[in-house]
Amino acid sequence: MKYKRVILMYFSPTGTTKKTLENIAKGLDAEQIEHLDLTDFDKRWERRTFEKDELVLFGMPVYSGRMAPPAKEIFNRTTANDTLCVPIVVYGNRAYDDALLELKNGAERCGFKTIAAAAFVAEHSFKNGIGEGRPDEKDTEKQIEFGKMVEEKALKLTDLNTADVIVPGNFPYKFTADIPISPTADDKCKNCGKCAELCPMKAIDPNNPKITDNFRCILCYRCIINCPEGARDVRVPQFKEQIKFLAVTAQQRKEPEMFI
């Protein structure tokens, strides 16, 4: 089954999910590759429809073993017509738990047909040393190779009903509690507003960037990483201790897992 167009559809606040999908796409024999960056708040609210002659690489970061919270609103506005899909989760070297199964199930409810799936490692968004520098050269090679495997399977596919793959995970999915904390700005903040502009959840007041809505914030760290003054951080002592503990317990290198 030959597709005419490849769409990279992703939510990628720190850029590593986007980079992972771009590497996978290098292994595909595609004349046309389009980006659908749903990190943008307004774009997520647009309705999307995909057709049978398309292939969608659907990338989502893992938060506490589950998909990033915006995934649900993305599913609610997406329709596919037996479109070939490759669910891909990207996690910070701890575990992806139920996230890949959740992404696969959500995509299939929209009308996608899963022909492959994968879990890749990237540097943890908390920038606490976990997975530092990843995806590295070794990861990139595996991501490109995975793209070639997807290409080969798609070309050999004659019956969509034989396309499915089994991925790890449990249902009901792992319970995750909302954490009502968010990054704050210190005296170095110059109210430039870049954090508010980039926030994928519109959790930061553009008129007063020092104010963040704890319940909208998903702790993606995009504002922290992109602050030109280095003024933003999560300053809750208990949270800082948890980050340190995570850094100690998740040092062993995890390798990509591919299902095809």
ABEGO torsion letter per residue (X at the ends): XBBABBBBBBBBAAGAAAAAAAAAAAABBBABBBBBBAABAAAAABBBBBBAABBBBBBBBBBGGBBBAAAAAAAAABBBBGBBBBBBBBBAGABAEAAAAAAAAAAAAAGBBBABBBBBBBBBAAGAGBGBGOBBAAAAAAAAAAAAAAAAAAAABABAAAABBBBBEBOBBBBBBBBBBBBBBBAABAGAGAAAAABAAGABBAABAABBBAAABAGAGAAAAABAAGABBBABAAAAAAAAAAAAAAABBBBBBBBX
